Amino acid sequence: EMIQALVFAGGSAFGLAAADGVVAELARDGRGHETIGGRVPIVPAAILYDLQVAEANARPGPEHGAAAYRAATADPVEMGSVGAGTGAIVAGWRGRDAVRKGGVGSAAARFGAATLGALVVANAVGDVFTLGGESLTGGAPIPASTPTGPGRPLEQTVLVAVVTDAAFGRHEQMHLAVRAHDALAVCFRPAHTRYDGDAVFTVSCGDVAANLDEAGEVAFAVVGTAIERAVRRAAAVPGVPAVELPS
């Protein structure tokens, strides 16, 4: 149940190679799951499909994963069209002209003595809304038709990491994952379609005593906030405009 790192990347299946670099760096640092044959780094990885936006050779490899590992910092998370969010897009269910730039977003909040944070790579078929119901991509509050956009099944993916220093085991973390998916359902409309391949990872990396119900509501709020920040801070790329922000 112990992992040493979690990797999010673009580049479709090619991007999974980034995890190799992280594994190599962890092994070099002597970190990993203890086995009879030595320590083996455990590194779950998830990727999004962005080949329709990214340059042909923009495929993360082991060297990019190693560089990310070595660049790890406690500084505020860079958001927008960076990292795994470089080629992320949203709102394509209404057709190519409706597509807007997605990206990376992050948020965190304290509850009691604990802290819970979320990192989201927003790359969804649906339109994007705030938790309060404000449309960020011009879609209607309730979709009036089924997705007819340019994508095919599983060519969009929203990746979410929910991390806390509260002492929660696997059973408790499942509740956090459910509330994170609830936030996806509120902020993406339509959400969880057959065109989306969404994944939520939860991690507990501390021993702070905390209330699970309160943590679940915090997870819902910070995931929703991270989604909003992901699209508000995403910069346009050739062929994909950014969301239009109020002046």
Biotite code that builds the C-alpha atoms (Angstrom):
import biotite.structure as struc

atoms = struc.array([
    struc.Atom([0.000, 0.000, 0.000], chain_id="A", res_id=1, res_name="GLU", atom_name="CA", element="C"),
    struc.Atom([3.043, 2.292, 0.027], chain_id="A", res_id=2, res_name="MET", atom_name="CA", element="C"),
    struc.Atom([4.104, 4.213, -3.075], chain_id="A", res_id=3, res_name="ILE", atom_name="CA", element="C"),
    struc.Atom([7.171, 6.366, -3.565], chain_id="A", res_id=4, res_name="GLN", atom_name="CA", element="C"),
    struc.Atom([5.898, 8.714, -6.277], chain_id="A", res_id=5, res_name="ALA", atom_name="CA", element="C"),
    struc.Atom([2.956, 9.422, -8.566], chain_id="A", res_id=6, res_name="LEU", atom_name="CA", element="C"),
    struc.Atom([3.447, 10.525, -12.192], chain_id="A", res_id=7, res_name="VAL", atom_name="CA", element="C"),
    struc.Atom([1.024, 12.423, -14.443], chain_id="A", res_id=8, res_name="PHE", atom_name="CA", element="C"),
    struc.Atom([2.052, 13.088, -18.039], chain_id="A", res_id=9, res_name="ALA", atom_name="CA", element="C"),
    struc.Atom([0.748, 13.872, -21.507], chain_id="A", res_id=10, res_name="GLY", atom_name="CA", element="C"),
    struc.Atom([1.754, 12.120, -24.704], chain_id="A", res_id=11, res_name="GLY", atom_name="CA", element="C"),
    struc.Atom([-0.788, 9.276, -24.686], chain_id="A", res_id=12, res_name="SER", atom_name="CA", element="C"),
    struc.Atom([0.790, 5.866, -24.032], chain_id="A", res_id=13, res_name="ALA", atom_name="CA", element="C"),
    struc.Atom([4.172, 7.267, -25.033], chain_id="A", res_id=14, res_name="PHE", atom_name="CA", element="C"),
    struc.Atom([4.092, 9.449, -21.907], chain_id="A", res_id=15, res_name="GLY", atom_name="CA", element="C"),
    struc.Atom([4.148, 6.437, -19.601], chain_id="A", res_id=16, res_name="LEU", atom_name="CA", element="C"),
    struc.Atom([7.876, 6.317, -20.270], chain_id="A", res_id=17, res_name="ALA", atom_name="CA", element="C"),
    struc.Atom([8.284, 9.333, -17.970], chain_id="A", res_id=18, res_name="ALA", atom_name="CA", element="C"),
    struc.Atom([7.668, 7.028, -15.010], chain_id="A", res_id=19, res_name="ALA", atom_name="CA", element="C"),
    struc.Atom([10.789, 5.043, -15.922], chain_id="A", res_id=20, res_name="ASP", atom_name="CA", element="C"),
    struc.Atom([12.920, 8.079, -15.186], chain_id="A", res_id=21, res_name="GLY", atom_name="CA", element="C"),
    struc.Atom([11.243, 8.575, -11.816], chain_id="A", res_id=22, res_name="VAL", atom_name="CA", element="C"),
    struc.Atom([11.757, 4.906, -10.916], chain_id="A", res_id=23, res_name="VAL", atom_name="CA", element="C"),
    struc.Atom([15.448, 5.153, -11.845], chain_id="A", res_id=24, res_name="ALA", atom_name="CA", element="C"),
    struc.Atom([15.965, 8.249, -9.702], chain_id="A", res_id=25, res_name="GLU", atom_name="CA", element="C"),
    struc.Atom([14.185, 6.694, -6.731], chain_id="A", res_id=26, res_name="LEU", atom_name="CA", element="C"),
    struc.Atom([16.331, 3.593, -7.044], chain_id="A", res_id=27, res_name="ALA", atom_name="CA", element="C"),
    struc.Atom([19.434, 5.770, -7.199], chain_id="A", res_id=28, res_name="ARG", atom_name="CA", element="C"),
    struc.Atom([18.303, 7.404, -3.939], chain_id="A", res_id=29, res_name="ASP", atom_name="CA", element="C"),
    struc.Atom([17.745, 4.005, -2.308], chain_id="A", res_id=30, res_name="GLY", atom_name="CA", element="C"),
    struc.Atom([13.975, 4.415, -2.055], chain_id="A", res_id=31, res_name="ARG", atom_name="CA", element="C"),
    struc.Atom([11.444, 1.699, -2.742], chain_id="A", res_id=32, res_name="GLY", atom_name="CA", element="C"),
    struc.Atom([9.457, -1.268, -1.481], chain_id="A", res_id=33, res_name="HIS", atom_name="CA", element="C"),
    struc.Atom([11.677, -3.721, 0.353], chain_id="A", res_id=34, res_name="GLU", atom_name="CA", element="C"),
    struc.Atom([11.867, -7.109, -1.370], chain_id="A", res_id=35, res_name="THR", atom_name="CA", element="C"),
    struc.Atom([14.142, -10.122, -1.084], chain_id="A", res_id=36, res_name="ILE", atom_name="CA", element="C"),
    struc.Atom([15.959, -8.868, -4.172], chain_id="A", res_id=37, res_name="GLY", atom_name="CA", element="C"),
    struc.Atom([16.328, -5.283, -3.003], chain_id="A", res_id=38, res_name="GLY", atom_name="CA", element="C"),
    struc.Atom([14.227, -2.146, -2.956], chain_id="A", res_id=39, res_name="ARG", atom_name="CA", element="C"),
    struc.Atom([11.760, -1.688, -5.816], chain_id="A", res_id=40, res_name="VAL", atom_name="CA", element="C"),
    struc.Atom([10.279, 1.818, -6.329], chain_id="A", res_id=41, res_name="PRO", atom_name="CA", element="C"),
    struc.Atom([6.479, 1.757, -6.668], chain_id="A", res_id=42, res_name="ILE", atom_name="CA", element="C"),
    struc.Atom([5.361, 4.527, -9.031], chain_id="A", res_id=43, res_name="VAL", atom_name="CA", element="C"),
    struc.Atom([1.770, 4.587, -10.316], chain_id="A", res_id=44, res_name="PRO", atom_name="CA", element="C"),
    struc.Atom([1.493, 6.610, -13.519], chain_id="A", res_id=45, res_name="ALA", atom_name="CA", element="C"),
    struc.Atom([-1.391, 8.011, -15.547], chain_id="A", res_id=46, res_name="ALA", atom_name="CA", element="C"),
    struc.Atom([-1.389, 9.810, -18.863], chain_id="A", res_id=47, res_name="ILE", atom_name="CA", element="C"),
    struc.Atom([-3.777, 11.846, -20.957], chain_id="A", res_id=48, res_name="LEU", atom_name="CA", element="C"),
    struc.Atom([-4.352, 11.828, -24.687], chain_id="A", res_id=49, res_name="TYR", atom_name="CA", element="C"),
    struc.Atom([-3.186, 15.142, -26.168], chain_id="A", res_id=50, res_name="ASP", atom_name="CA", element="C"),
    struc.Atom([-1.677, 14.096, -29.486], chain_id="A", res_id=51, res_name="LEU", atom_name="CA", element="C"),
    struc.Atom([-4.225, 16.192, -31.400], chain_id="A", res_id=52, res_name="GLN", atom_name="CA", element="C"),
    struc.Atom([-2.784, 19.315, -29.727], chain_id="A", res_id=53, res_name="VAL", atom_name="CA", element="C"),
    struc.Atom([0.838, 18.563, -28.877], chain_id="A", res_id=54, res_name="ALA", atom_name="CA", element="C"),
    struc.Atom([3.684, 18.756, -31.348], chain_id="A", res_id=55, res_name="GLU", atom_name="CA", element="C"),
    struc.Atom([4.476, 15.436, -33.011], chain_id="A", res_id=56, res_name="ALA", atom_name="CA", element="C"),
    struc.Atom([7.676, 14.905, -31.022], chain_id="A", res_id=57, res_name="ASN", atom_name="CA", element="C"),
    struc.Atom([6.359, 16.227, -27.685], chain_id="A", res_id=58, res_name="ALA", atom_name="CA", element="C"),
    struc.Atom([6.383, 12.874, -25.949], chain_id="A", res_id=59, res_name="ARG", atom_name="CA", element="C"),
    struc.Atom([7.617, 12.757, -22.348], chain_id="A", res_id=60, res_name="PRO", atom_name="CA", element="C"),
    struc.Atom([10.401, 10.236, -21.827], chain_id="A", res_id=61, res_name="GLY", atom_name="CA", element="C"),
    struc.Atom([12.514, 8.940, -18.941], chain_id="A", res_id=62, res_name="PRO", atom_name="CA", element="C"),
    struc.Atom([14.693, 12.063, -19.011], chain_id="A", res_id=63, res_name="GLU", atom_name="CA", element="C"),
    struc.Atom([11.640, 14.242, -18.414], chain_id="A", res_id=64, res_name="HIS", atom_name="CA", element="C"),
    struc.Atom([10.504, 12.084, -15.507], chain_id="A", res_id=65, res_name="GLY", atom_name="CA", element="C"),
    struc.Atom([13.981, 12.209, -13.965], chain_id="A", res_id=66, res_name="ALA", atom_name="CA", element="C"),
    struc.Atom([14.096, 15.985, -14.357], chain_id="A", res_id=67, res_name="ALA", atom_name="CA", element="C"),
    struc.Atom([10.677, 16.344, -12.708], chain_id="A", res_id=68, res_name="ALA", atom_name="CA", element="C"),
    struc.Atom([11.782, 14.193, -9.794], chain_id="A", res_id=69, res_name="TYR", atom_name="CA", element="C"),
    struc.Atom([14.916, 16.254, -9.262], chain_id="A", res_id=70, res_name="ARG", atom_name="CA", element="C"),
    struc.Atom([12.954, 19.493, -9.544], chain_id="A", res_id=71, res_name="ALA", atom_name="CA", element="C"),
    struc.Atom([10.461, 18.563, -6.804], chain_id="A", res_id=72, res_name="ALA", atom_name="CA", element="C"),
    struc.Atom([9.828, 21.526, -4.534], chain_id="A", res_id=73, res_name="THR", atom_name="CA", element="C"),
    struc.Atom([7.513, 22.769, -1.808], chain_id="A", res_id=74, res_name="ALA", atom_name="CA", element="C"),
    struc.Atom([6.941, 26.002, -3.751], chain_id="A", res_id=75, res_name="ASP", atom_name="CA", element="C"),
    struc.Atom([3.439, 26.831, -5.059], chain_id="A", res_id=76, res_name="PRO", atom_name="CA", element="C"),
    struc.Atom([2.348, 24.637, -7.966], chain_id="A", res_id=77, res_name="VAL", atom_name="CA", element="C"),
    struc.Atom([2.722, 26.146, -11.425], chain_id="A", res_id=78, res_name="GLU", atom_name="CA", element="C"),
    struc.Atom([-0.676, 26.044, -13.114], chain_id="A", res_id=79, res_name="MET", atom_name="CA", element="C"),
    struc.Atom([-2.166, 26.293, -16.585], chain_id="A", res_id=80, res_name="GLY", atom_name="CA", element="C"),
    struc.Atom([-0.651, 24.962, -19.804], chain_id="A", res_id=81, res_name="SER", atom_name="CA", element="C"),
    struc.Atom([2.340, 23.309, -18.152], chain_id="A", res_id=82, res_name="VAL", atom_name="CA", element="C"),
    struc.Atom([3.542, 19.777, -17.526], chain_id="A", res_id=83, res_name="GLY", atom_name="CA", element="C"),
    struc.Atom([0.820, 17.185, -18.080], chain_id="A", res_id=84, res_name="ALA", atom_name="CA", element="C"),
    struc.Atom([-1.556, 20.040, -18.908], chain_id="A", res_id=85, res_name="GLY", atom_name="CA", element="C"),
    struc.Atom([0.443, 21.336, -21.875], chain_id="A", res_id=86, res_name="THR", atom_name="CA", element="C"),
    struc.Atom([-1.881, 19.773, -24.435], chain_id="A", res_id=87, res_name="GLY", atom_name="CA", element="C"),
    struc.Atom([-5.031, 19.456, -22.317], chain_id="A", res_id=88, res_name="ALA", atom_name="CA", element="C"),
    struc.Atom([-8.329, 20.613, -23.811], chain_id="A", res_id=89, res_name="ILE", atom_name="CA", element="C"),
    struc.Atom([-11.961, 20.817, -22.673], chain_id="A", res_id=90, res_name="VAL", atom_name="CA", element="C"),
    struc.Atom([-15.493, 21.373, -24.044], chain_id="A", res_id=91, res_name="ALA", atom_name="CA", element="C"),
    struc.Atom([-15.057, 19.417, -27.280], chain_id="A", res_id=92, res_name="GLY", atom_name="CA", element="C"),
    struc.Atom([-18.397, 17.656, -26.920], chain_id="A", res_id=93, res_name="TRP", atom_name="CA", element="C"),
    struc.Atom([-20.082, 20.613, -28.678], chain_id="A", res_id=94, res_name="ARG", atom_name="CA", element="C"),
    struc.Atom([-17.776, 20.420, -31.689], chain_id="A", res_id=95, res_name="GLY", atom_name="CA", element="C"),
    struc.Atom([-14.333, 21.603, -32.690], chain_id="A", res_id=96, res_name="ARG", atom_name="CA", element="C"),
    struc.Atom([-15.202, 25.319, -32.504], chain_id="A", res_id=97, res_name="ASP", atom_name="CA", element="C"),
    struc.Atom([-16.197, 24.958, -28.842], chain_id="A", res_id=98, res_name="ALA", atom_name="CA", element="C"),
    struc.Atom([-12.859, 23.461, -27.740], chain_id="A", res_id=99, res_name="VAL", atom_name="CA", element="C"),
    struc.Atom([-10.979, 25.517, -25.151], chain_id="A", res_id=100, res_name="ARG", atom_name="CA", element="C"),
    struc.Atom([-7.634, 25.064, -23.454], chain_id="A", res_id=101, res_name="LYS", atom_name="CA", element="C"),
    struc.Atom([-7.436, 22.972, -20.294], chain_id="A", res_id=102, res_name="GLY", atom_name="CA", element="C"),
    struc.Atom([-4.445, 22.557, -18.047], chain_id="A", res_id=103, res_name="GLY", atom_name="CA", element="C"),
    struc.Atom([-3.105, 21.897, -14.568], chain_id="A", res_id=104, res_name="VAL", atom_name="CA", element="C"),
    struc.Atom([-4.783, 23.325, -11.477], chain_id="A", res_id=105, res_name="GLY", atom_name="CA", element="C"),
    struc.Atom([-4.149, 22.970, -7.768], chain_id="A", res_id=106, res_name="SER", atom_name="CA", element="C"),
    struc.Atom([-5.730, 23.970, -4.471], chain_id="A", res_id=107, res_name="ALA", atom_name="CA", element="C"),
    struc.Atom([-5.367, 23.112, -0.796], chain_id="A", res_id=108, res_name="ALA", atom_name="CA", element="C"),
    struc.Atom([-7.150, 23.770, 2.479], chain_id="A", res_id=109, res_name="ALA", atom_name="CA", element="C"),
    struc.Atom([-6.691, 23.046, 6.160], chain_id="A", res_id=110, res_name="ARG", atom_name="CA", element="C"),
    struc.Atom([-9.275, 21.258, 8.283], chain_id="A", res_id=111, res_name="PHE", atom_name="CA", element="C"),
    struc.Atom([-8.526, 20.959, 11.964], chain_id="A", res_id=112, res_name="GLY", atom_name="CA", element="C"),
    struc.Atom([-4.823, 20.170, 12.285], chain_id="A", res_id=113, res_name="ALA", atom_name="CA", element="C"),
    struc.Atom([-4.643, 18.491, 8.861], chain_id="A", res_id=114, res_name="ALA", atom_name="CA", element="C"),
    struc.Atom([-4.170, 19.746, 5.313], chain_id="A", res_id=115, res_name="THR", atom_name="CA", element="C"),
    struc.Atom([-5.625, 18.363, 2.098], chain_id="A", res_id=116, res_name="LEU", atom_name="CA", element="C"),
    struc.Atom([-4.545, 19.373, -1.398], chain_id="A", res_id=117, res_name="GLY", atom_name="CA", element="C"),
    struc.Atom([-5.562, 18.467, -4.928], chain_id="A", res_id=118, res_name="ALA", atom_name="CA", element="C"),
    struc.Atom([-3.808, 18.554, -8.272], chain_id="A", res_id=119, res_name="LEU", atom_name="CA", element="C"),
    struc.Atom([-6.016, 18.277, -11.366], chain_id="A", res_id=120, res_name="VAL", atom_name="CA", element="C"),
    struc.Atom([-5.167, 17.915, -15.045], chain_id="A", res_id=121, res_name="VAL", atom_name="CA", element="C"),
    struc.Atom([-8.351, 19.159, -16.739], chain_id="A", res_id=122, res_name="ALA", atom_name="CA", element="C"),
    struc.Atom([-8.743, 17.414, -20.109], chain_id="A", res_id=123, res_name="ASN", atom_name="CA", element="C"),
    struc.Atom([-12.447, 16.661, -20.385], chain_id="A", res_id=124, res_name="ALA", atom_name="CA", element="C"),
    struc.Atom([-14.971, 16.292, -23.179], chain_id="A", res_id=125, res_name="VAL", atom_name="CA", element="C"),
    struc.Atom([-17.538, 18.348, -21.266], chain_id="A", res_id=126, res_name="GLY", atom_name="CA", element="C"),
    struc.Atom([-17.888, 22.061, -20.628], chain_id="A", res_id=127, res_name="ASP", atom_name="CA", element="C"),
    struc.Atom([-16.339, 23.461, -17.459], chain_id="A", res_id=128, res_name="VAL", atom_name="CA", element="C"),
    struc.Atom([-18.271, 25.085, -14.621], chain_id="A", res_id=129, res_name="PHE", atom_name="CA", element="C"),
    struc.Atom([-17.278, 26.402, -11.223], chain_id="A", res_id=130, res_name="THR", atom_name="CA", element="C"),
    struc.Atom([-18.656, 24.723, -8.121], chain_id="A", res_id=131, res_name="LEU", atom_name="CA", element="C"),
    struc.Atom([-21.052, 27.652, -7.888], chain_id="A", res_id=132, res_name="GLY", atom_name="CA", element="C"),
    struc.Atom([-22.466, 26.982, -11.372], chain_id="A", res_id=133, res_name="GLY", atom_name="CA", element="C"),
    struc.Atom([-20.668, 29.659, -13.407], chain_id="A", res_id=134, res_name="GLU", atom_name="CA", element="C"),
    struc.Atom([-19.924, 28.506, -16.939], chain_id="A", res_id=135, res_name="SER", atom_name="CA", element="C"),
    struc.Atom([-16.268, 28.949, -17.896], chain_id="A", res_id=136, res_name="LEU", atom_name="CA", element="C"),
    struc.Atom([-16.489, 27.594, -21.434], chain_id="A", res_id=137, res_name="THR", atom_name="CA", element="C"),
    struc.Atom([-19.865, 28.841, -22.638], chain_id="A", res_id=138, res_name="GLY", atom_name="CA", element="C"),
    struc.Atom([-21.865, 25.665, -22.249], chain_id="A", res_id=139, res_name="GLY", atom_name="CA", element="C"),
    struc.Atom([-25.433, 25.444, -20.959], chain_id="A", res_id=140, res_name="ALA", atom_name="CA", element="C"),
    struc.Atom([-25.961, 24.491, -17.304], chain_id="A", res_id=141, res_name="PRO", atom_name="CA", element="C"),
    struc.Atom([-27.720, 21.288, -18.410], chain_id="A", res_id=142, res_name="ILE", atom_name="CA", element="C"),
    struc.Atom([-26.546, 19.674, -21.686], chain_id="A", res_id=143, res_name="PRO", atom_name="CA", element="C"),
    struc.Atom([-29.427, 19.450, -24.145], chain_id="A", res_id=144, res_name="ALA", atom_name="CA", element="C"),
    struc.Atom([-27.942, 16.786, -26.386], chain_id="A", res_id=145, res_name="SER", atom_name="CA", element="C"),
    struc.Atom([-25.471, 13.934, -26.412], chain_id="A", res_id=146, res_name="THR", atom_name="CA", element="C"),
    struc.Atom([-21.755, 14.425, -27.169], chain_id="A", res_id=147, res_name="PRO", atom_name="CA", element="C"),
    struc.Atom([-21.116, 14.740, -30.904], chain_id="A", res_id=148, res_name="THR", atom_name="CA", element="C"),
    struc.Atom([-17.650, 16.283, -30.822], chain_id="A", res_id=149, res_name="GLY", atom_name="CA", element="C"),
    struc.Atom([-14.498, 15.236, -32.627], chain_id="A", res_id=150, res_name="PRO", atom_name="CA", element="C"),
    struc.Atom([-13.241, 12.817, -29.987], chain_id="A", res_id=151, res_name="GLY", atom_name="CA", element="C"),
    struc.Atom([-13.580, 9.081, -29.872], chain_id="A", res_id=152, res_name="ARG", atom_name="CA", element="C"),
    struc.Atom([-14.039, 7.036, -26.679], chain_id="A", res_id=153, res_name="PRO", atom_name="CA", element="C"),
    struc.Atom([-11.254, 7.454, -24.121], chain_id="A", res_id=154, res_name="LEU", atom_name="CA", element="C"),
    struc.Atom([-9.412, 10.218, -25.976], chain_id="A", res_id=155, res_name="GLU", atom_name="CA", element="C"),
    struc.Atom([-10.023, 12.636, -23.108], chain_id="A", res_id=156, res_name="GLN", atom_name="CA", element="C"),
    struc.Atom([-8.896, 12.112, -19.532], chain_id="A", res_id=157, res_name="THR", atom_name="CA", element="C"),
    struc.Atom([-9.099, 14.066, -16.274], chain_id="A", res_id=158, res_name="VAL", atom_name="CA", element="C"),
    struc.Atom([-6.368, 13.155, -13.813], chain_id="A", res_id=159, res_name="LEU", atom_name="CA", element="C"),
    struc.Atom([-6.700, 14.000, -10.116], chain_id="A", res_id=160, res_name="VAL", atom_name="CA", element="C"),
    struc.Atom([-4.390, 13.554, -7.141], chain_id="A", res_id=161, res_name="ALA", atom_name="CA", element="C"),
    struc.Atom([-5.825, 14.140, -3.664], chain_id="A", res_id=162, res_name="VAL", atom_name="CA", element="C"),
    struc.Atom([-3.108, 14.250, -1.010], chain_id="A", res_id=163, res_name="VAL", atom_name="CA", element="C"),
    struc.Atom([-3.400, 14.749, 2.732], chain_id="A", res_id=164, res_name="THR", atom_name="CA", element="C"),
    struc.Atom([-1.286, 14.526, 5.851], chain_id="A", res_id=165, res_name="ASP", atom_name="CA", element="C"),
    struc.Atom([-4.276, 13.056, 7.697], chain_id="A", res_id=166, res_name="ALA", atom_name="CA", element="C"),
    struc.Atom([-3.787, 9.451, 8.815], chain_id="A", res_id=167, res_name="ALA", atom_name="CA", element="C"),
    struc.Atom([-6.271, 7.730, 6.500], chain_id="A", res_id=168, res_name="PHE", atom_name="CA", element="C"),
    struc.Atom([-6.010, 4.146, 5.292], chain_id="A", res_id=169, res_name="GLY", atom_name="CA", element="C"),
    struc.Atom([-7.220, 2.706, 2.016], chain_id="A", res_id=170, res_name="ARG", atom_name="CA", element="C"),
    struc.Atom([-10.862, 2.431, 3.111], chain_id="A", res_id=171, res_name="HIS", atom_name="CA", element="C"),
    struc.Atom([-11.001, 6.047, 4.256], chain_id="A", res_id=172, res_name="GLU", atom_name="CA", element="C"),
    struc.Atom([-9.252, 7.259, 1.126], chain_id="A", res_id=173, res_name="GLN", atom_name="CA", element="C"),
    struc.Atom([-11.927, 5.634, -1.009], chain_id="A", res_id=174, res_name="MET", atom_name="CA", element="C"),
    struc.Atom([-14.359, 8.148, 0.451], chain_id="A", res_id=175, res_name="HIS", atom_name="CA", element="C"),
    struc.Atom([-12.055, 10.993, -0.606], chain_id="A", res_id=176, res_name="LEU", atom_name="CA", element="C"),
    struc.Atom([-11.928, 9.564, -4.131], chain_id="A", res_id=177, res_name="ALA", atom_name="CA", element="C"),
    struc.Atom([-15.729, 9.405, -4.296], chain_id="A", res_id=178, res_name="VAL", atom_name="CA", element="C"),
    struc.Atom([-16.037, 13.055, -3.246], chain_id="A", res_id=179, res_name="ARG", atom_name="CA", element="C"),
    struc.Atom([-13.385, 14.024, -5.786], chain_id="A", res_id=180, res_name="ALA", atom_name="CA", element="C"),
    struc.Atom([-15.421, 12.324, -8.531], chain_id="A", res_id=181, res_name="HIS", atom_name="CA", element="C"),
    struc.Atom([-18.475, 14.181, -7.241], chain_id="A", res_id=182, res_name="ASP", atom_name="CA", element="C"),
    struc.Atom([-16.597, 17.418, -7.925], chain_id="A", res_id=183, res_name="ALA", atom_name="CA", element="C"),
    struc.Atom([-15.833, 16.237, -11.464], chain_id="A", res_id=184, res_name="LEU", atom_name="CA", element="C"),
    struc.Atom([-19.537, 15.586, -11.988], chain_id="A", res_id=185, res_name="ALA", atom_name="CA", element="C"),
    struc.Atom([-20.399, 19.121, -10.855], chain_id="A", res_id=186, res_name="VAL", atom_name="CA", element="C"),
    struc.Atom([-17.649, 20.936, -12.762], chain_id="A", res_id=187, res_name="CYS", atom_name="CA", element="C"),
    struc.Atom([-17.742, 19.025, -16.063], chain_id="A", res_id=188, res_name="PHE", atom_name="CA", element="C"),
    struc.Atom([-21.026, 18.835, -17.965], chain_id="A", res_id=189, res_name="ARG", atom_name="CA", element="C"),
    struc.Atom([-21.513, 16.227, -19.244], chain_id="A", res_id=190, res_name="PRO", atom_name="CA", element="C"),
    struc.Atom([-19.113, 14.285, -17.030], chain_id="A", res_id=191, res_name="ALA", atom_name="CA", element="C"),
    struc.Atom([-17.866, 10.698, -16.928], chain_id="A", res_id=192, res_name="HIS", atom_name="CA", element="C"),
    struc.Atom([-18.972, 10.103, -20.515], chain_id="A", res_id=193, res_name="THR", atom_name="CA", element="C"),
    struc.Atom([-17.782, 7.197, -22.634], chain_id="A", res_id=194, res_name="ARG", atom_name="CA", element="C"),
    struc.Atom([-15.420, 9.717, -24.226], chain_id="A", res_id=195, res_name="TYR", atom_name="CA", element="C"),
    struc.Atom([-13.673, 10.345, -20.886], chain_id="A", res_id=196, res_name="ASP", atom_name="CA", element="C"),
    struc.Atom([-11.210, 8.145, -19.035], chain_id="A", res_id=197, res_name="GLY", atom_name="CA", element="C"),
    struc.Atom([-11.079, 9.822, -15.619], chain_id="A", res_id=198, res_name="ASP", atom_name="CA", element="C"),
    struc.Atom([-8.861, 8.742, -12.723], chain_id="A", res_id=199, res_name="ALA", atom_name="CA", element="C"),
    struc.Atom([-8.522, 9.896, -9.114], chain_id="A", res_id=200, res_name="VAL", atom_name="CA", element="C"),
    struc.Atom([-5.548, 8.915, -6.959], chain_id="A", res_id=201, res_name="PHE", atom_name="CA", element="C"),
    struc.Atom([-5.560, 9.475, -3.190], chain_id="A", res_id=202, res_name="THR", atom_name="CA", element="C"),
    struc.Atom([-2.504, 9.591, -0.976], chain_id="A", res_id=203, res_name="VAL", atom_name="CA", element="C"),
    struc.Atom([-2.056, 9.882, 2.790], chain_id="A", res_id=204, res_name="SER", atom_name="CA", element="C"),
    struc.Atom([1.457, 10.921, 3.744], chain_id="A", res_id=205, res_name="CYS", atom_name="CA", element="C"),
    struc.Atom([1.098, 11.890, 7.380], chain_id="A", res_id=206, res_name="GLY", atom_name="CA", element="C"),
    struc.Atom([-0.147, 10.840, 10.794], chain_id="A", res_id=207, res_name="ASP", atom_name="CA", element="C"),
    struc.Atom([-2.444, 13.735, 11.735], chain_id="A", res_id=208, res_name="VAL", atom_name="CA", element="C"),
    struc.Atom([-5.724, 12.702, 13.367], chain_id="A", res_id=209, res_name="ALA", atom_name="CA", element="C"),
    struc.Atom([-8.648, 14.084, 11.364], chain_id="A", res_id=210, res_name="ALA", atom_name="CA", element="C"),
    struc.Atom([-12.393, 13.736, 10.746], chain_id="A", res_id=211, res_name="ASN", atom_name="CA", element="C"),
    struc.Atom([-13.093, 11.753, 7.570], chain_id="A", res_id=212, res_name="LEU", atom_name="CA", element="C"),
    struc.Atom([-16.442, 13.394, 6.812], chain_id="A", res_id=213, res_name="ASP", atom_name="CA", element="C"),
    struc.Atom([-14.876, 16.829, 7.031], chain_id="A", res_id=214, res_name="GLU", atom_name="CA", element="C"),
    struc.Atom([-11.995, 15.650, 4.849], chain_id="A", res_id=215, res_name="ALA", atom_name="CA", element="C"),
    struc.Atom([-14.453, 14.470, 2.211], chain_id="A", res_id=216, res_name="GLY", atom_name="CA", element="C"),
    struc.Atom([-16.074, 17.875, 1.951], chain_id="A", res_id=217, res_name="GLU", atom_name="CA", element="C"),
    struc.Atom([-12.683, 19.541, 1.762], chain_id="A", res_id=218, res_name="VAL", atom_name="CA", element="C"),
    struc.Atom([-11.709, 17.135, -1.044], chain_id="A", res_id=219, res_name="ALA", atom_name="CA", element="C"),
    struc.Atom([-14.855, 18.096, -2.956], chain_id="A", res_id=220, res_name="PHE", atom_name="CA", element="C"),
    struc.Atom([-14.100, 21.801, -2.564], chain_id="A", res_id=221, res_name="ALA", atom_name="CA", element="C"),
    struc.Atom([-10.398, 21.753, -3.421], chain_id="A", res_id=222, res_name="VAL", atom_name="CA", element="C"),
    struc.Atom([-10.864, 19.514, -6.465], chain_id="A", res_id=223, res_name="VAL", atom_name="CA", element="C"),
    struc.Atom([-13.538, 21.876, -7.774], chain_id="A", res_id=224, res_name="GLY", atom_name="CA", element="C"),
    struc.Atom([-11.312, 24.882, -7.141], chain_id="A", res_id=225, res_name="THR", atom_name="CA", element="C"),
    struc.Atom([-8.367, 23.170, -8.838], chain_id="A", res_id=226, res_name="ALA", atom_name="CA", element="C"),
    struc.Atom([-10.492, 22.498, -11.939], chain_id="A", res_id=227, res_name="ILE", atom_name="CA", element="C"),
    struc.Atom([-11.484, 26.157, -12.135], chain_id="A", res_id=228, res_name="GLU", atom_name="CA", element="C"),
    struc.Atom([-7.894, 27.306, -11.773], chain_id="A", res_id=229, res_name="ARG", atom_name="CA", element="C"),
    struc.Atom([-6.731, 24.836, -14.404], chain_id="A", res_id=230, res_name="ALA", atom_name="CA", element="C"),
    struc.Atom([-8.816, 26.442, -17.146], chain_id="A", res_id=231, res_name="VAL", atom_name="CA", element="C"),
    struc.Atom([-8.619, 30.035, -15.928], chain_id="A", res_id=232, res_name="ARG", atom_name="CA", element="C"),
    struc.Atom([-4.822, 29.925, -15.997], chain_id="A", res_id=233, res_name="ARG", atom_name="CA", element="C"),
    struc.Atom([-4.388, 27.897, -19.169], chain_id="A", res_id=234, res_name="ALA", atom_name="CA", element="C"),
    struc.Atom([-2.813, 29.761, -22.082], chain_id="A", res_id=235, res_name="ALA", atom_name="CA", element="C"),
    struc.Atom([-3.965, 29.345, -25.662], chain_id="A", res_id=236, res_name="ALA", atom_name="CA", element="C"),
    struc.Atom([-1.989, 27.172, -28.065], chain_id="A", res_id=237, res_name="VAL", atom_name="CA", element="C"),
    struc.Atom([-2.196, 27.149, -31.876], chain_id="A", res_id=238, res_name="PRO", atom_name="CA", element="C"),
    struc.Atom([-5.707, 26.122, -32.830], chain_id="A", res_id=239, res_name="GLY", atom_name="CA", element="C"),
    struc.Atom([-7.043, 26.051, -29.245], chain_id="A", res_id=240, res_name="VAL", atom_name="CA", element="C"),
    struc.Atom([-8.109, 29.331, -27.578], chain_id="A", res_id=241, res_name="PRO", atom_name="CA", element="C"),
    struc.Atom([-8.090, 29.896, -23.843], chain_id="A", res_id=242, res_name="ALA", atom_name="CA", element="C"),
    struc.Atom([-11.286, 30.565, -21.922], chain_id="A", res_id=243, res_name="VAL", atom_name="CA", element="C"),
    struc.Atom([-12.440, 34.165, -22.108], chain_id="A", res_id=244, res_name="GLU", atom_name="CA", element="C"),
    struc.Atom([-12.038, 35.828, -18.709], chain_id="A", res_id=245, res_name="LEU", atom_name="CA", element="C"),
    struc.Atom([-13.994, 38.917, -17.582], chain_id="A", res_id=246, res_name="PRO", atom_name="CA", element="C"),
    struc.Atom([-12.060, 42.157, -18.090], chain_id="A", res_id=247, res_name="SER", atom_name="CA", element="C"),
])
